[in-house]
Amino acid sequence: MTKKGTYIFIFGILSLIVLAFMFGAKEKKSIQQVSQSRESSGTKSSTNSTQQVVPPADKIEVVHFHGTQQCVSCITVGKLALQTIKDKFPDEYASGKIVFKEVNGELPENQAIVNKYQARGSSLFINVIRNGTDEIAEDTTVWRLVSSESQYTSYFEGKLKTLLGK
Protein backbone atom coordinates (compact mmCIF):
# COMPACT_ATOMS: atom_id res chain seq x y z
CA MET A 1 0.00 0.00 0.00
CA THR A 2 1.32 3.44 -0.86
CA LYS A 3 1.69 6.32 1.58
CA LYS A 4 -1.32 8.03 0.01
CA GLY A 5 -3.38 4.83 0.33
CA THR A 6 -2.39 4.48 3.98
CA TYR A 7 -3.47 8.06 4.71
CA ILE A 8 -6.81 7.50 2.97
CA PHE A 9 -7.32 4.27 4.94
CA ILE A 10 -6.53 5.99 8.27
CA PHE A 11 -8.80 8.93 7.39
CA GLY A 12 -11.61 6.49 6.57
CA ILE A 13 -11.23 4.68 9.90
CA LEU A 14 -11.17 7.97 11.82
CA SER A 15 -14.29 9.13 9.95
CA LEU A 16 -16.11 5.93 10.93
CA ILE A 17 -15.12 6.38 14.57
CA VAL A 18 -16.37 9.99 14.58
CA LEU A 19 -19.65 8.92 12.97
CA ALA A 20 -20.07 6.13 15.52
CA PHE A 21 -19.63 8.60 18.39
CA MET A 22 -22.02 11.06 16.78
CA PHE A 23 -24.67 8.38 16.24
CA GLY A 24 -24.25 7.09 19.79
CA ALA A 25 -24.65 10.58 21.22
CA LYS A 26 -27.71 11.24 19.04
CA GLU A 27 -29.33 7.93 20.11
CA LYS A 28 -28.60 8.67 23.79
CA LYS A 29 -30.08 12.16 23.38
CA SER A 30 -33.19 10.69 21.71
CA ILE A 31 -33.76 8.28 24.60
CA GLN A 32 -33.19 11.10 27.10
CA GLN A 33 -35.74 13.25 25.26
CA VAL A 34 -38.28 10.42 25.46
CA SER A 35 -37.63 10.10 29.21
CA GLN A 36 -37.82 13.86 29.76
CA SER A 37 -41.06 14.22 27.81
CA ARG A 38 -42.55 11.37 29.81
CA GLU A 39 -41.45 12.95 33.09
CA SER A 40 -42.74 16.40 32.19
CA SER A 41 -46.08 17.51 33.54
CA GLY A 42 -48.59 15.07 32.18
CA THR A 43 -51.63 17.25 31.62
CA LYS A 44 -49.96 20.41 30.40
CA SER A 45 -48.84 21.37 26.96
CA SER A 46 -46.32 24.13 26.30
CA THR A 47 -47.35 26.79 23.81
CA ASN A 48 -45.20 29.89 23.33
CA SER A 49 -43.93 29.64 26.93
CA THR A 50 -47.48 29.63 28.35
CA GLN A 51 -48.99 26.55 29.94
CA GLN A 52 -52.29 25.32 28.58
CA VAL A 53 -54.22 22.61 30.37
CA VAL A 54 -55.16 19.71 28.09
CA PRO A 55 -58.25 17.83 29.25
CA PRO A 56 -57.83 14.09 29.79
CA ALA A 57 -59.05 11.69 27.16
CA ASP A 58 -62.60 10.38 27.38
CA LYS A 59 -61.42 7.25 25.57
CA ILE A 60 -58.19 6.00 24.01
CA GLU A 61 -58.01 3.62 21.07
CA VAL A 62 -54.63 1.98 20.46
CA VAL A 63 -54.62 0.43 16.99
CA HIS A 64 -51.86 -1.85 15.76
CA PHE A 65 -51.93 -2.11 11.96
CA HIS A 66 -50.02 -4.95 10.32
CA GLY A 67 -49.89 -7.12 7.26
CA THR A 68 -50.70 -10.79 6.91
CA GLN A 69 -47.02 -11.66 7.22
CA GLN A 70 -45.34 -9.94 10.18
CA CYS A 71 -41.72 -9.68 11.22
CA VAL A 72 -40.65 -10.13 14.84
CA SER A 73 -40.54 -6.36 15.46
CA CYS A 74 -44.04 -5.87 14.07
CA ILE A 75 -45.43 -8.61 16.28
CA THR A 76 -43.55 -7.24 19.31
CA VAL A 77 -44.86 -3.68 18.87
CA GLY A 78 -48.44 -4.93 19.14
CA LYS A 79 -47.72 -7.48 21.85
CA LEU A 80 -45.96 -4.98 24.13
CA ALA A 81 -48.65 -2.34 23.61
CA LEU A 82 -51.40 -4.76 24.63
CA GLN A 83 -49.33 -6.16 27.51
CA THR A 84 -48.66 -2.65 28.85
CA ILE A 85 -52.34 -1.76 28.66
CA LYS A 86 -53.45 -4.96 30.41
CA ASP A 87 -50.74 -4.81 33.10
CA LYS A 88 -50.66 -1.08 33.84
CA PHE A 89 -54.26 -0.03 33.09
CA PRO A 90 -56.45 -3.05 33.91
CA ASP A 91 -59.44 -0.98 35.08
CA GLU A 92 -59.37 1.30 32.03
CA TYR A 93 -59.00 -1.72 29.73
CA ALA A 94 -61.85 -3.63 31.40
CA SER A 95 -64.16 -0.60 31.28
CA GLY A 96 -63.40 0.18 27.63
CA LYS A 97 -61.76 3.53 28.39
CA ILE A 98 -58.65 2.12 26.69
CA VAL A 99 -59.31 -0.12 23.70
CA PHE A 100 -56.70 -2.14 21.83
CA LYS A 101 -57.29 -3.30 18.26
CA GLU A 102 -55.21 -5.51 15.97
CA VAL A 103 -55.98 -4.69 12.34
CA ASN A 104 -54.68 -6.57 9.32
CA GLY A 105 -54.50 -3.70 6.85
CA GLU A 106 -54.31 -6.07 3.89
CA LEU A 107 -57.82 -7.44 4.37
CA PRO A 108 -60.57 -5.74 2.33
CA GLU A 109 -62.97 -5.68 5.30
CA ASN A 110 -60.53 -3.41 7.18
CA GLN A 111 -60.23 -0.78 4.43
CA ALA A 112 -62.48 1.74 6.22
CA ILE A 113 -60.35 1.81 9.40
CA VAL A 114 -57.12 1.86 7.35
CA ASN A 115 -58.45 4.93 5.52
CA LYS A 116 -59.65 6.60 8.74
CA TYR A 117 -56.19 6.30 10.30
CA GLN A 118 -54.32 6.72 6.99
CA ALA A 119 -52.24 3.72 8.01
CA ARG A 120 -49.43 2.47 5.82
CA GLY A 121 -47.83 -0.87 6.57
CA SER A 122 -47.04 -1.88 10.12
CA SER A 123 -47.81 0.97 12.49
CA LEU A 124 -49.16 1.84 15.92
CA PHE A 125 -51.72 4.61 16.20
CA ILE A 126 -53.26 6.23 19.24
CA ASN A 127 -56.66 7.85 18.90
CA VAL A 128 -57.47 10.14 21.80
CA ILE A 129 -61.18 10.84 21.89
CA ARG A 130 -62.29 14.03 23.66
CA ASN A 131 -65.88 15.27 23.47
CA GLY A 132 -66.55 12.86 20.61
CA THR A 133 -63.66 14.20 18.53
CA ASP A 134 -60.90 11.91 17.25
CA GLU A 135 -57.28 13.00 17.71
CA ILE A 136 -55.41 10.37 15.73
CA ALA A 137 -51.61 10.22 15.80
CA GLU A 138 -49.09 7.59 14.82
CA ASP A 139 -46.59 6.65 17.51
CA THR A 140 -43.25 6.01 15.82
CA THR A 141 -41.19 6.08 19.03
CA VAL A 142 -42.26 2.53 19.91
CA TRP A 143 -40.22 1.19 16.99
CA ARG A 144 -36.99 2.55 18.50
CA LEU A 145 -37.81 0.94 21.84
CA VAL A 146 -39.03 -2.44 20.59
CA SER A 147 -35.77 -4.20 21.48
CA SER A 148 -36.09 -3.25 25.17
CA GLU A 149 -39.29 -4.38 26.83
CA SER A 150 -38.66 -2.28 29.95
CA GLN A 151 -37.99 0.93 27.97
CA TYR A 152 -40.98 0.31 25.71
CA THR A 153 -43.28 -0.37 28.68
CA SER A 154 -42.02 2.64 30.62
CA TYR A 155 -42.44 4.96 27.62
CA PHE A 156 -45.86 3.65 26.62
CA GLU A 157 -47.20 3.66 30.18
CA GLY A 158 -46.05 7.27 30.59
CA LYS A 159 -47.68 8.27 27.33
CA LEU A 160 -51.02 6.69 28.27
CA LYS A 161 -50.91 8.18 31.79
CA THR A 162 -50.36 11.62 30.25
CA LEU A 163 -53.29 11.16 27.89
CA LEU A 164 -55.49 10.00 30.76
CA GLY A 165 -54.47 13.03 32.86
CA LYS A 166 -52.81 10.90 35.56
C-alpha positions in Angstrom: 0.0 0.0 0.0 1.3 3.4 -0.9 1.7 6.3 1.6 -1.3 8.0 0.0 -3.4 4.8 0.3 -2.4 4.5 4.0 -3.5 8.1 4.7 -6.8 7.5 3.0 -7.3 4.3 4.9 -6.5 6.0 8.3 -8.8 8.9 7.4 -11.6 6.5 6.6 -11.2 4.7 9.9 -11.2 8.0 11.8 -14.3 9.1 10.0 -16.1 5.9 10.9 -15.1 6.4 14.6 -16.4 10.0 14.6 -19.7 8.9 13.0 -20.1 6.1 15.5 -19.6 8.6 18.4 -22.0 11.1 16.8 -24.7 8.4 16.2 -24.3 7.1 19.8 -24.7 10.6 21.2 -27.7 11.2 19.0 -29.3 7.9 20.1 -28.6 8.7 23.8 -30.1 12.2 23.4 -33.2 10.7 21.7 -33.8 8.3 24.6 -33.2 11.1 27.1 -35.7 13.3 25.3 -38.3 10.4 25.5 -37.6 10.1 29.2 -37.8 13.9 29.8 -41.1 14.2 27.8 -42.6 11.4 29.8 -41.5 12.9 33.1 -42.7 16.4 32.2 -46.1 17.5 33.5 -48.6 15.1 32.2 -51.6 17.2 31.6 -50.0 20.4 30.4 -48.8 21.4 27.0 -46.3 24.1 26.3 -47.4 26.8 23.8 -45.2 29.9 23.3 -43.9 29.6 26.9 -47.5 29.6 28.3 -49.0 26.5 29.9 -52.3 25.3 28.6 -54.2 22.6 30.4 -55.2 19.7 28.1 -58.2 17.8 29.2 -57.8 14.1 29.8 -59.1 11.7 27.2 -62.6 10.4 27.4 -61.4 7.3 25.6 -58.2 6.0 24.0 -58.0 3.6 21.1 -54.6 2.0 20.5 -54.6 0.4 17.0 -51.9 -1.8 15.8 -51.9 -2.1 12.0 -50.0 -5.0 10.3 -49.9 -7.1 7.3 -50.7 -10.8 6.9 -47.0 -11.7 7.2 -45.3 -9.9 10.2 -41.7 -9.7 11.2 -40.6 -10.1 14.8 -40.5 -6.4 15.5 -44.0 -5.9 14.1 -45.4 -8.6 16.3 -43.6 -7.2 19.3 -44.9 -3.7 18.9 -48.4 -4.9 19.1 -47.7 -7.5 21.9 -46.0 -5.0 24.1 -48.7 -2.3 23.6 -51.4 -4.8 24.6 -49.3 -6.2 27.5 -48.7 -2.7 28.8 -52.3 -1.8 28.7 -53.4 -5.0 30.4 -50.7 -4.8 33.1 -50.7 -1.1 33.8 -54.3 0.0 33.1 -56.5 -3.1 33.9 -59.4 -1.0 35.1 -59.4 1.3 32.0 -59.0 -1.7 29.7 -61.8 -3.6 31.4 -64.2 -0.6 31.3 -63.4 0.2 27.6 -61.8 3.5 28.4 -58.7 2.1 26.7 -59.3 -0.1 23.7 -56.7 -2.1 21.8 -57.3 -3.3 18.3 -55.2 -5.5 16.0 -56.0 -4.7 12.3 -54.7 -6.6 9.3 -54.5 -3.7 6.8 -54.3 -6.1 3.9 -57.8 -7.4 4.4 -60.6 -5.7 2.3 -63.0 -5.7 5.3 -60.5 -3.4 7.2 -60.2 -0.8 4.4 -62.5 1.7 6.2 -60.4 1.8 9.4 -57.1 1.9 7.3 -58.5 4.9 5.5 -59.7 6.6 8.7 -56.2 6.3 10.3 -54.3 6.7 7.0 -52.2 3.7 8.0 -49.4 2.5 5.8 -47.8 -0.9 6.6 -47.0 -1.9 10.1 -47.8 1.0 12.5 -49.2 1.8 15.9 -51.7 4.6 16.2 -53.3 6.2 19.2 -56.7 7.8 18.9 -57.5 10.1 21.8 -61.2 10.8 21.9 -62.3 14.0 23.7 -65.9 15.3 23.5 -66.6 12.9 20.6 -63.7 14.2 18.5 -60.9 11.9 17.2 -57.3 13.0 17.7 -55.4 10.4 15.7 -51.6 10.2 15.8 -49.1 7.6 14.8 -46.6 6.7 17.5 -43.3 6.0 15.8 -41.2 6.1 19.0 -42.3 2.5 19.9 -40.2 1.2 17.0 -37.0 2.5 18.5 -37.8 0.9 21.8 -39.0 -2.4 20.6 -35.8 -4.2 21.5 -36.1 -3.2 25.2 -39.3 -4.4 26.8 -38.7 -2.3 29.9 -38.0 0.9 28.0 -41.0 0.3 25.7 -43.3 -0.4 28.7 -42.0 2.6 30.6 -42.4 5.0 27.6 -45.9 3.6 26.6 -47.2 3.7 30.2 -46.0 7.3 30.6 -47.7 8.3 27.3 -51.0 6.7 28.3 -50.9 8.2 31.8 -50.4 11.6 30.2 -53.3 11.2 27.9 -55.5 10.0 30.8 -54.5 13.0 32.9 -52.8 10.9 35.6 
